[in-house]
Amino acid sequence: MKNRIIRGSFLLTIALFLIAGNASAQFEQKLTLQVAGSYVHAIGPEAFTDIFIDGFAADAGIQYNFSRTASLLILAKYSKFFYFAEPDFHLDVANFNQLGISLCPKYRLFPHLGVNPFIFGGASLNYISISFDLRGFDTGITKSPVSLGFIGGAGTDIRINDNIALFLQGGLNRVDQGSVWIDSWFVQAGLNINMFKARTL
């Protein structure tokens, strides 16, 4: 009799846990639209930072929320570094443009708070175009095939209401340009808009 009561209590506990977890998962499955802008600062290699230092990036994408804590983000991103002519370089114009697609998991630390820190990291596929206008020489253009990149950092969500949140984040970005890795750090501000919930309970 005692064993039957223990077994029954155990099975009831598991059943309640599964029902609650399933209900929470159904309620929290949302698609979120994300748009953001970034300030970008190159930190290496030296041959790159001698020409390009500061730039900007803009991205937009869709975030799938598995739960209040875990999400997966797919982003399309455009980045550009600026060149400011200096007497030490025989360059009239230098251009750096990058198009990329990123797949980026995100993990929130305190999902029930209005200000919610998170960490993120992921990989990207990128197309890079670099062009130079040399004084007295023809313009040279370097275009990469699709190259691999990595991104990671931390930030915080600032929830306005159930459907809208602002976020601030920063981190490091690495992109392979041939045999050279271009490294930069970034600071980003953006907006998340929840499109719909998979199920309303």
C-alpha atoms as a printed R data frame, in Angstrom:
    type eleno elety resid chain resno      x      y       z
1   ATOM     1    CA   MET     A     1  0.000  0.000   0.000
2   ATOM     2    CA   LYS     A     2  2.784  2.373   0.964
3   ATOM     3    CA   ASN     A     3  4.681  1.571  -2.246
4   ATOM     4    CA   ARG     A     4  1.535  2.228  -4.311
5   ATOM     5    CA   ILE     A     5  1.059  5.641  -2.633
6   ATOM     6    CA   ILE     A     6  4.721  6.577  -3.246
7   ATOM     7    CA   ARG     A     7  4.549  5.383  -6.873
8   ATOM     8    CA   GLY     A     8  1.305  7.248  -7.436
9   ATOM     9    CA   SER     A     9  2.658 10.450  -5.910
10  ATOM    10    CA   PHE     A    10  5.788 10.182  -8.034
11  ATOM    11    CA   LEU     A    11  3.805  9.672 -11.262
12  ATOM    12    CA   LEU     A    12  1.446 12.535 -10.373
13  ATOM    13    CA   THR     A    13  4.410 14.860  -9.772
14  ATOM    14    CA   ILE     A    14  5.954 13.944 -13.132
15  ATOM    15    CA   ALA     A    15  2.615 14.393 -14.916
16  ATOM    16    CA   LEU     A    16  2.069 17.833 -13.371
17  ATOM    17    CA   PHE     A    17  5.625 18.876 -14.284
18  ATOM    18    CA   LEU     A    18  5.170 17.753 -17.902
19  ATOM    19    CA   ILE     A    19  1.779 19.465 -18.220
20  ATOM    20    CA   ALA     A    20  3.092 22.724 -16.737
21  ATOM    21    CA   GLY     A    21  6.233 22.622 -18.875
22  ATOM    22    CA   ASN     A    22  4.237 21.919 -22.031
23  ATOM    23    CA   ALA     A    23  1.751 24.706 -21.261
24  ATOM    24    CA   SER     A    24  4.579 27.161 -20.607
25  ATOM    25    CA   ALA     A    25  6.385 26.140 -23.787
26  ATOM    26    CA   GLN     A    26  3.226 26.536 -25.875
27  ATOM    27    CA   PHE     A    27  2.536 29.955 -24.385
28  ATOM    28    CA   GLU     A    28  6.111 31.203 -24.809
29  ATOM    29    CA   GLN     A    29  6.702 30.082 -28.403
30  ATOM    30    CA   LYS     A    30  6.849 33.403 -30.239
31  ATOM    31    CA   LEU     A    31  8.379 34.873 -33.338
32  ATOM    32    CA   THR     A    32 10.110 38.183 -32.663
33  ATOM    33    CA   LEU     A    33 11.180 40.745 -35.246
34  ATOM    34    CA   GLN     A    34 14.528 42.394 -34.457
35  ATOM    35    CA   VAL     A    35 16.095 45.525 -35.968
36  ATOM    36    CA   ALA     A    36 19.300 47.183 -34.735
37  ATOM    37    CA   GLY     A    37 22.146 49.559 -35.488
38  ATOM    38    CA   SER     A    38 25.770 49.322 -34.290
39  ATOM    39    CA   TYR     A    39 28.952 51.315 -33.893
40  ATOM    40    CA   VAL     A    40 31.890 49.125 -34.933
41  ATOM    41    CA   HIS     A    41 35.596 49.560 -34.126
42  ATOM    42    CA   ALA     A    42 38.306 47.436 -35.769
43  ATOM    43    CA   ILE     A    43 41.043 46.055 -33.508
44  ATOM    44    CA   GLY     A    44 43.097 43.863 -35.857
45  ATOM    45    CA   PRO     A    45 45.110 42.946 -37.778
46  ATOM    46    CA   GLU     A    46 47.423 45.976 -37.945
47  ATOM    47    CA   ALA     A    47 47.454 45.987 -41.755
48  ATOM    48    CA   PHE     A    48 43.677 46.446 -41.634
49  ATOM    49    CA   THR     A    49 43.480 48.966 -38.785
50  ATOM    50    CA   ASP     A    50 46.105 51.149 -40.484
51  ATOM    51    CA   ILE     A    51 43.389 51.918 -43.061
52  ATOM    52    CA   PHE     A    52 40.035 51.117 -41.475
53  ATOM    53    CA   ILE     A    53 39.140 51.847 -37.862
54  ATOM    54    CA   ASP     A    54 35.535 52.970 -37.316
55  ATOM    55    CA   GLY     A    55 32.328 51.924 -39.003
56  ATOM    56    CA   PHE     A    56 28.695 51.039 -38.562
57  ATOM    57    CA   ALA     A    57 26.415 48.044 -39.035
58  ATOM    58    CA   ALA     A    58 22.681 47.593 -39.496
59  ATOM    59    CA   ASP     A    59 20.813 44.314 -39.188
60  ATOM    60    CA   ALA     A    60 17.340 42.851 -39.214
61  ATOM    61    CA   GLY     A    61 16.072 39.367 -38.521
62  ATOM    62    CA   ILE     A    62 13.697 36.931 -36.902
63  ATOM    63    CA   GLN     A    63 14.108 35.483 -33.423
64  ATOM    64    CA   TYR     A    64 12.434 32.215 -32.436
65  ATOM    65    CA   ASN     A    65 11.851 31.943 -28.680
66  ATOM    66    CA   PHE     A    66 11.916 28.368 -27.415
67  ATOM    67    CA   SER     A    67 11.128 29.699 -23.931
68  ATOM    68    CA   ARG     A    68 11.582 32.844 -21.877
69  ATOM    69    CA   THR     A    69 15.253 31.984 -21.486
70  ATOM    70    CA   ALA     A    70 16.386 30.463 -24.806
71  ATOM    71    CA   SER     A    71 16.096 31.908 -28.317
72  ATOM    72    CA   LEU     A    72 17.599 31.407 -31.759
73  ATOM    73    CA   LEU     A    73 18.176 34.458 -33.958
74  ATOM    74    CA   ILE     A    74 18.628 34.573 -37.757
75  ATOM    75    CA   LEU     A    75 19.987 37.944 -38.951
76  ATOM    76    CA   ALA     A    76 20.824 39.654 -42.224
77  ATOM    77    CA   LYS     A    77 23.562 42.255 -41.659
78  ATOM    78    CA   TYR     A    78 25.311 45.046 -43.539
79  ATOM    79    CA   SER     A    79 28.588 46.540 -42.244
80  ATOM    80    CA   LYS     A    80 30.826 49.323 -43.494
81  ATOM    81    CA   PHE     A    81 34.167 50.717 -42.331
82  ATOM    82    CA   PHE     A    82 35.225 54.270 -43.154
83  ATOM    83    CA   TYR     A    83 38.575 55.464 -44.476
84  ATOM    84    CA   PHE     A    84 39.800 58.985 -43.779
85  ATOM    85    CA   ALA     A    85 42.615 60.050 -46.100
86  ATOM    86    CA   GLU     A    86 45.981 60.573 -44.394
87  ATOM    87    CA   PRO     A    87 49.268 61.939 -45.794
88  ATOM    88    CA   ASP     A    88 51.072 58.724 -44.821
89  ATOM    89    CA   PHE     A    89 48.990 56.680 -47.273
90  ATOM    90    CA   HIS     A    90 48.850 57.099 -51.042
91  ATOM    91    CA   LEU     A    91 45.134 56.356 -51.053
92  ATOM    92    CA   ASP     A    92 42.431 58.669 -52.306
93  ATOM    93    CA   VAL     A    93 39.599 56.265 -51.500
94  ATOM    94    CA   ALA     A    94 39.286 52.981 -49.615
95  ATOM    95    CA   ASN     A    95 36.019 51.080 -49.163
96  ATOM    96    CA   PHE     A    96 35.064 48.136 -46.978
97  ATOM    97    CA   ASN     A    97 31.575 46.617 -47.284
98  ATOM    98    CA   GLN     A    98 30.283 43.390 -45.786
99  ATOM    99    CA   LEU     A    99 27.034 41.477 -46.184
100 ATOM   100    CA   GLY     A   100 26.351 38.586 -43.863
101 ATOM   101    CA   ILE     A   101 23.824 36.120 -42.483
102 ATOM   102    CA   SER     A   102 24.187 35.093 -38.827
103 ATOM   103    CA   LEU     A   103 22.748 32.240 -36.773
104 ATOM   104    CA   CYS     A   104 22.940 33.251 -33.136
105 ATOM   105    CA   PRO     A   105 21.615 31.478 -30.006
106 ATOM   106    CA   LYS     A   106 20.724 33.728 -27.047
107 ATOM   107    CA   TYR     A   107 20.297 32.846 -23.380
108 ATOM   108    CA   ARG     A   108 18.519 35.206 -20.940
109 ATOM   109    CA   LEU     A   109 19.577 35.126 -17.301
110 ATOM   110    CA   PHE     A   110 16.537 36.606 -15.479
111 ATOM   111    CA   PRO     A   111 13.521 36.124 -17.780
112 ATOM   112    CA   HIS     A   112 10.891 37.417 -15.363
113 ATOM   113    CA   LEU     A   113 12.491 40.812 -14.826
114 ATOM   114    CA   GLY     A   114 11.777 43.941 -16.842
115 ATOM   115    CA   VAL     A   115 15.536 44.452 -17.299
116 ATOM   116    CA   ASN     A   116 16.863 41.080 -18.408
117 ATOM   117    CA   PRO     A   117 20.605 40.436 -19.034
118 ATOM   118    CA   PHE     A   118 21.561 37.882 -21.689
119 ATOM   119    CA   ILE     A   119 24.546 36.280 -23.374
120 ATOM   120    CA   PHE     A   120 24.798 35.300 -27.035
121 ATOM   121    CA   GLY     A   121 27.174 33.729 -29.533
122 ATOM   122    CA   GLY     A   122 27.052 32.269 -32.999
123 ATOM   123    CA   ALA     A   123 28.444 31.977 -36.518
124 ATOM   124    CA   SER     A   124 27.972 33.848 -39.782
125 ATOM   125    CA   LEU     A   125 28.497 33.536 -43.531
126 ATOM   126    CA   ASN     A   126 29.794 36.750 -45.124
127 ATOM   127    CA   TYR     A   127 30.619 38.387 -48.430
128 ATOM   128    CA   ILE     A   128 33.289 41.114 -48.203
129 ATOM   129    CA   SER     A   129 34.223 43.720 -50.797
130 ATOM   130    CA   ILE     A   130 37.344 45.891 -50.320
131 ATOM   131    CA   SER     A   131 38.377 48.477 -52.915
132 ATOM   132    CA   PHE     A   132 41.256 50.969 -53.099
133 ATOM   133    CA   ASP     A   133 41.766 54.015 -55.286
134 ATOM   134    CA   LEU     A   134 45.553 54.454 -55.436
135 ATOM   135    CA   ARG     A   135 47.142 57.729 -56.467
136 ATOM   136    CA   GLY     A   136 48.722 57.194 -59.856
137 ATOM   137    CA   PHE     A   137 47.544 53.597 -60.036
138 ATOM   138    CA   ASP     A   138 44.419 51.854 -61.231
139 ATOM   139    CA   THR     A   139 41.704 51.092 -58.717
140 ATOM   140    CA   GLY     A   140 42.201 47.705 -57.104
141 ATOM   141    CA   ILE     A   141 39.259 45.646 -55.894
142 ATOM   142    CA   THR     A   142 39.330 42.649 -53.599
143 ATOM   143    CA   LYS     A   143 36.197 40.542 -53.297
144 ATOM   144    CA   SER     A   144 36.037 37.496 -51.071
145 ATOM   145    CA   PRO     A   145 34.138 34.301 -51.647
146 ATOM   146    CA   VAL     A   146 31.680 33.452 -48.896
147 ATOM   147    CA   SER     A   147 33.702 33.533 -45.671
148 ATOM   148    CA   LEU     A   148 33.081 32.314 -42.135
149 ATOM   149    CA   GLY     A   149 32.682 34.550 -39.106
150 ATOM   150    CA   PHE     A   150 32.033 34.301 -35.379
151 ATOM   151    CA   ILE     A   151 30.251 36.627 -32.966
152 ATOM   152    CA   GLY     A   152 29.707 36.700 -29.218
153 ATOM   153    CA   GLY     A   153 28.878 39.052 -26.386
154 ATOM   154    CA   ALA     A   154 26.396 40.126 -23.736
155 ATOM   155    CA   GLY     A   155 23.611 42.645 -23.311
156 ATOM   156    CA   THR     A   156 20.295 43.379 -21.687
157 ATOM   157    CA   ASP     A   157 16.652 43.521 -22.752
158 ATOM   158    CA   ILE     A   158 14.528 46.388 -21.458
159 ATOM   159    CA   ARG     A   159 10.909 45.291 -21.724
160 ATOM   160    CA   ILE     A   160  8.406 48.062 -22.504
161 ATOM   161    CA   ASN     A   161  5.379 45.739 -22.570
162 ATOM   162    CA   ASP     A   162  4.546 42.148 -23.584
163 ATOM   163    CA   ASN     A   163  5.149 42.901 -27.269
164 ATOM   164    CA   ILE     A   164  7.964 45.465 -27.378
165 ATOM   165    CA   ALA     A   165 11.456 45.516 -25.858
166 ATOM   166    CA   LEU     A   166 14.546 47.631 -26.366
167 ATOM   167    CA   PHE     A   167 17.976 46.050 -26.080
168 ATOM   168    CA   LEU     A   168 21.576 47.131 -25.665
169 ATOM   169    CA   GLN     A   169 24.438 44.738 -26.316
170 ATOM   170    CA   GLY     A   170 28.112 44.603 -27.158
171 ATOM   171    CA   GLY     A   171 30.704 42.053 -28.091
172 ATOM   172    CA   LEU     A   172 33.380 40.845 -30.475
173 ATOM   173    CA   ASN     A   173 33.125 39.890 -34.140
174 ATOM   174    CA   ARG     A   174 35.644 37.885 -36.205
175 ATOM   175    CA   VAL     A   175 35.490 37.491 -39.983
176 ATOM   176    CA   ASP     A   176 37.841 35.469 -42.185
177 ATOM   177    CA   GLN     A   177 39.174 37.499 -45.130
178 ATOM   178    CA   GLY     A   178 41.275 34.979 -47.042
179 ATOM   179    CA   SER     A   179 44.051 33.964 -44.653
180 ATOM   180    CA   VAL     A   180 43.511 37.000 -42.391
181 ATOM   181    CA   TRP     A   181 40.998 37.331 -39.555
182 ATOM   182    CA   ILE     A   182 39.453 40.796 -39.221
183 ATOM   183    CA   ASP     A   183 38.583 41.463 -35.566
184 ATOM   184    CA   SER     A   184 36.301 44.210 -34.271
185 ATOM   185    CA   TRP     A   185 34.192 45.076 -31.258
186 ATOM   186    CA   PHE     A   186 30.747 46.620 -31.448
187 ATOM   187    CA   VAL     A   187 28.112 48.400 -29.395
188 ATOM   188    CA   GLN     A   188 24.533 47.915 -30.569
189 ATOM   189    CA   ALA     A   189 21.074 49.258 -29.782
190 ATOM   190    CA   GLY     A   190 17.901 47.764 -31.174
191 ATOM   191    CA   LEU     A   191 14.216 46.927 -30.958
192 ATOM   192    CA   ASN     A   192 12.403 43.607 -30.541
193 ATOM   193    CA   ILE     A   193  8.756 43.291 -31.561
194 ATOM   194    CA   ASN     A   194  6.843 40.097 -30.753
195 ATOM   195    CA   MET     A   195  4.814 39.133 -33.827
196 ATOM   196    CA   PHE     A   196  2.508 36.493 -32.344
197 ATOM   197    CA   LYS     A   197  2.277 33.681 -29.817
198 ATOM   198    CA   ALA     A   198  2.006 30.087 -30.908
199 ATOM   199    CA   ARG     A   199 -0.935 29.566 -28.564
200 ATOM   200    CA   THR     A   200 -2.932 31.661 -26.149
201 ATOM   201    CA   LEU     A   201 -3.946 29.892 -22.914
